[in-house]
C-alpha cells in the first residue's frame, strides 16, 4: 500500500529542540497549503549514541514533534526537499496515509 493512493497523508517529524525555529520557518515557507502542529515529546531508545550522560541516566531525550497534513501529490517534492535541506541534522520522519479525516 502506497501513501500516494490516498488523498492526504501525515508526515511526522521529530527533531532536536535546537531545530524548532528553523523547521517552523521551513514549513511556513514551503509553498504549499498544509497545516501542521508541533509539541514537545520525550524520545526513548536503547541506542545511547549522541545522548548526554544526564539523558542516558534519565532514559529519555527532549525532542520536538511536528505533524504535517499534506496532499499526497505534494509528498514526493516535500520529502525530497526535506532530505536535501536537513541532511545530517538527526531529523527523523515517518509518513502515514489518512484513511479518513474531517471536522466536527
trRosetta pair geometry for C-beta under 8 A, 3 or more apart (Angstrom, degrees):
i j d omega theta_ij theta_ji phi_ij phi_ji
1 5 6.4 -95 -167 32 73 143
1 97 7.5 -96 146 4 113 143
2 5 5.0 111 71 -20 81 99
3 6 6.2 -60 -174 33 50 106
3 9 4.5 33 -177 -94 116 154
3 72 6.3 -173 133 -125 79 102
3 75 6.3 162 106 -136 122 171
3 95 5.2 -51 -63 140 166 117
3 96 7.1 -171 -108 -172 116 12
3 97 4.6 -171 -134 -66 68 90
4 9 7.9 -57 -73 -25 43 135
4 72 4.5 136 -131 176 56 116
4 73 7.4 92 -145 -77 100 44
4 75 6.2 -136 -83 42 92 139
4 76 7.7 9 -80 -36 134 101
5 72 7.6 -142 35 -149 21 160
5 97 7.1 -23 63 -111 81 154
6 9 6.0 111 79 -66 120 86
6 72 5.7 155 80 -64 62 137
6 97 3.8 122 12 -162 151 118
6 98 5.9 165 155 55 138 62
6 99 7.2 -84 -120 -89 138 37
7 71 6.9 -51 164 -140 65 76
7 72 6.1 -149 177 -2 15 114
7 98 7.2 -57 67 69 80 108
8 69 5.9 8 178 -175 127 90
8 70 6.7 155 -155 81 79 32
8 71 5.7 -57 -101 -104 73 44
8 72 6.3 -130 -94 -33 19 81
8 97 7.7 123 93 -162 47 62
8 98 4.5 0 87 29 94 132
8 101 6.5 -53 70 22 138 138
9 69 7.8 169 87 -148 30 52
9 70 6.2 -26 65 66 75 81
9 72 5.7 86 -9 -88 104 78
9 75 6.1 28 46 -88 130 132
9 95 5.6 29 149 -175 135 93
9 96 6.3 174 -165 88 92 35
9 97 4.8 -57 -104 -108 95 46
9 98 5.9 -156 -100 -7 33 79
10 67 5.8 -11 -169 -169 114 91
10 68 6.7 145 -158 72 59 47
10 69 5.9 -30 -98 -95 74 59
10 70 7.6 132 -109 20 26 78
10 95 7.2 162 83 -150 48 50
10 96 5.3 -10 57 60 96 86
10 97 8.0 144 17 -133 73 4
10 98 6.3 99 -26 -59 90 90
11 67 7.6 158 80 -155 47 43
11 68 4.5 -15 59 60 95 106
11 70 5.9 13 -3 11 110 127
11 75 7.5 162 -59 -131 117 87
11 78 6.9 -137 -36 128 161 136
11 79 7.5 -163 -116 -77 138 89
11 93 6.0 -12 -174 -166 95 112
11 94 7.4 156 -156 78 50 42
11 95 5.4 -19 -101 -98 71 78
12 65 6.5 -12 -170 -169 94 101
12 66 7.1 160 -156 83 45 54
12 67 5.3 -11 -104 -103 76 74
12 68 7.8 -172 -76 21 31 72
12 93 6.7 153 82 -155 52 56
12 94 4.7 -10 57 57 102 93
12 95 7.8 -169 19 -76 72 30
12 96 7.4 21 -7 7 109 102
13 23 7.0 -170 117 -162 143 143
13 65 7.1 153 81 -156 49 51
13 66 4.4 -7 58 56 100 104
13 67 8.0 -167 23 -72 69 32
13 68 7.1 29 -2 -5 108 112
13 82 7.7 -129 -99 -156 133 139
13 91 6.2 -17 -164 -171 101 104
13 92 7.1 150 -156 81 50 50
13 93 4.9 -16 -99 -100 73 86
14 41 6.8 -65 -128 58 109 134
14 43 6.6 117 170 -86 138 124
14 63 5.1 27 -178 154 97 138
14 64 7.1 165 -151 82 53 44
14 65 5.1 -18 -98 -100 79 75
14 66 7.8 -166 -73 21 34 69
14 91 7.4 152 76 -160 49 55
14 92 4.6 -12 57 62 99 103
14 93 7.7 -174 19 -77 67 40
15 19 4.3 -83 158 69 134 131
15 20 7.3 173 92 -69 119 51
15 23 5.9 162 25 -38 163 153
15 63 6.5 150 75 -166 27 91
15 64 5.5 -23 64 61 80 93
15 66 7.4 14 9 -2 108 108
15 89 7.0 -6 -138 133 105 118
15 90 7.3 117 -139 94 63 85
15 91 5.1 -13 -94 -110 95 80
15 92 7.6 -172 -69 26 51 67
16 19 5.3 92 65 3 78 101
16 63 6.5 -65 -95 -121 32 73
16 64 7.5 14 112 17 14 92
16 89 7.5 -131 20 165 109 89
16 90 6.2 53 -25 80 109 128
17 20 5.5 -8 -165 -32 54 115
17 40 7.6 9 -91 -114 110 97
17 62 6.0 -7 -28 124 123 108
17 63 7.1 -152 -42 -136 73 25
17 64 5.6 113 -95 -29 59 109
19 22 5.1 -70 -160 52 63 114
19 23 5.2 58 144 -24 94 109
19 64 7.5 -149 71 45 85 124
19 86 7.7 62 -153 -133 144 115
19 89 6.2 83 -87 175 144 133
19 91 7.1 -121 126 -79 173 100
20 23 6.3 -69 -149 39 20 102
20 24 6.3 18 159 -18 63 109
20 38 7.3 121 -144 165 93 153
20 64 5.4 99 -92 -14 95 169
21 24 5.6 -51 -142 36 32 112
21 25 6.3 32 158 -16 65 106
22 25 6.0 -59 -152 39 26 109
22 26 6.2 28 150 -22 63 110
23 26 5.3 -52 -142 37 35 116
23 27 6.2 34 158 -19 67 104
23 64 7.8 173 53 95 144 131
23 66 6.4 -138 142 -35 133 152
23 86 7.8 36 -95 -92 95 135
23 91 7.9 146 -92 -111 129 127
24 27 6.0 -56 -148 37 28 108
24 28 6.3 24 156 -16 64 110
24 38 7.0 -71 -86 -17 98 155
25 28 5.8 -59 -145 40 29 109
25 29 6.1 7 162 -2 66 116
26 29 6.2 -73 -145 49 23 98
26 30 6.6 51 152 -62 62 88
26 85 6.5 154 -138 128 137 151
26 86 8.0 55 -157 -56 175 110
27 30 5.7 -22 -151 -19 32 117
27 34 7.7 -98 -173 84 93 115
27 36 5.6 -53 174 27 147 157
27 66 7.0 -150 -63 -172 153 149
27 68 6.6 -141 -138 -98 125 128
30 34 7.3 -17 72 34 136 121
30 78 6.8 29 -171 -121 139 88
30 81 7.4 143 -138 92 94 148
32 70 6.9 55 107 -139 140 96
32 71 7.4 -131 173 29 130 102
32 74 5.0 92 -137 -146 163 153
32 78 7.2 -66 18 -78 147 109
33 71 7.8 40 71 -12 86 116
34 68 5.6 33 151 -177 131 96
34 69 5.8 -178 -162 81 84 61
34 70 4.6 -9 -115 -94 136 73
34 71 7.5 -128 -85 -1 95 73
34 74 7.3 -144 -57 95 123 152
35 68 7.4 167 89 -150 43 53
35 69 5.0 11 57 42 88 111
36 66 5.6 8 179 -176 123 98
36 67 6.3 167 -152 83 72 46
36 68 4.2 -20 -97 -99 109 72
36 69 7.1 -164 -78 16 55 66
37 66 7.2 167 85 -151 43 54
37 67 5.2 -3 54 53 89 96
38 64 5.8 11 -175 175 108 109
38 65 6.7 167 -149 86 60 46
38 66 4.7 -21 -96 -97 89 74
38 67 7.8 179 -80 16 42 66
39 64 7.3 163 84 -155 25 70
39 65 5.8 -20 63 60 74 92
40 62 6.6 -25 -163 -163 109 91
40 63 7.4 140 -158 81 61 42
40 64 5.9 -49 -102 -102 52 66
40 65 7.7 104 -159 15 8 81
41 63 5.3 -30 71 74 88 91
41 64 7.0 126 20 -128 83 16
41 65 4.6 45 -10 -19 131 117
42 60 4.1 -9 -177 -171 111 134
42 61 7.1 134 -163 60 61 36
42 62 6.6 -38 -105 -96 63 47
42 63 7.2 123 -129 25 14 86
43 60 6.4 136 64 -162 44 71
43 61 4.6 -31 62 63 102 92
43 62 7.7 -33 14 58 89 1
43 63 4.4 54 -27 -6 117 133
44 59 6.3 16 -130 151 96 84
44 60 5.4 -39 -81 -101 77 77
44 61 7.9 173 -74 18 32 75
45 48 7.7 -178 97 -66 92 41
45 61 7.7 -19 19 10 102 117
48 51 4.9 -83 -166 34 67 125
48 56 5.2 44 -146 -110 122 106
50 90 7.2 154 -171 -113 165 141
51 55 4.1 -131 -169 94 98 122
51 56 4.9 126 116 -59 126 79
51 61 5.9 -116 -114 -75 97 120
52 55 4.6 96 51 7 76 102
52 56 7.1 -136 95 -6 41 85
53 56 5.6 -52 -150 34 33 114
53 57 6.5 32 153 -18 65 105
54 57 5.8 -55 -149 37 32 110
54 58 6.1 23 155 -12 66 111
55 58 5.7 -57 -139 45 31 107
55 59 8.0 -158 167 11 54 9
55 60 6.7 -108 -156 85 77 38
55 61 4.8 35 -156 -90 133 79
56 59 7.5 28 177 -72 28 41
68 78 8.0 -169 118 -178 145 146
69 98 7.3 33 -138 -51 97 139
69 101 7.4 133 -134 -162 134 172
70 74 5.3 -115 175 82 105 114
70 75 6.0 131 111 -82 123 70
70 78 5.9 -16 -167 -35 162 169
71 74 4.9 78 68 10 86 107
71 75 7.6 -126 100 -34 46 79
72 75 5.4 -26 -157 -13 43 121
72 97 7.7 15 -90 -121 116 92
74 77 6.0 -66 -163 51 57 104
74 78 5.4 61 143 -31 84 113
75 78 5.6 -64 -147 38 26 115
75 79 6.1 18 163 -13 67 109
75 95 6.8 77 -154 -140 125 144
76 79 6.0 -57 -141 40 28 104
76 80 6.2 31 159 -22 64 108
77 80 5.6 -53 -142 36 31 114
77 81 6.3 25 162 -13 65 108
78 81 6.3 -65 -153 40 24 103
78 82 6.2 25 152 -21 64 112
79 82 5.4 -53 -141 37 33 115
79 83 6.2 34 160 -20 66 105
79 93 7.4 179 -124 111 92 155
79 95 7.5 -41 -78 -57 131 137
80 83 6.1 -58 -151 36 26 109
80 84 6.4 21 153 -16 62 110
81 84 5.6 -57 -146 39 34 112
81 85 5.8 18 162 -9 70 114
82 85 6.3 -64 -137 45 23 99
82 86 5.8 -22 177 22 63 118
82 91 7.5 -131 170 120 100 150
82 93 6.7 55 138 -49 147 160
83 86 7.0 -72 -122 55 15 82
83 87 6.2 47 168 -70 58 89
84 87 6.5 -27 -151 -24 20 111
86 89 4.7 -70 -174 23 81 133
86 91 4.6 7 150 8 135 149
98 101 4.8 -30 -173 -26 136 116
